[in-house]
Amino acid sequence: MPDAIGPQTKIREVVETFGDRGREVLRKHGYDLGEGFVDVLSQYQTLEHAARQERLRDLDGLLRELNSAG
């Protein structure tokens, strides 16, 4: 298991670490990666920043879900 996923983890790291499962969890929490992850800048956005921009719902729930997915 990699280091714990936290608010400063980048969207790209979630996708690289968890693959399709990461994409699914992000989508469940309102973050749409789009087709082929087109928005390059958003790949480097932190989870916390995405939540502040209201692109992501329930940051705490997302972190719990990712950190428990082993």
Secondary structure, 3 states (H helix, E strand, C coil): CCCCCCCCCEHHHHHHHHCHHHHHHHHHCCCCCCHHHCCHHHHCCEHHHHHHCCCCCCHHHHHHHHHHCC
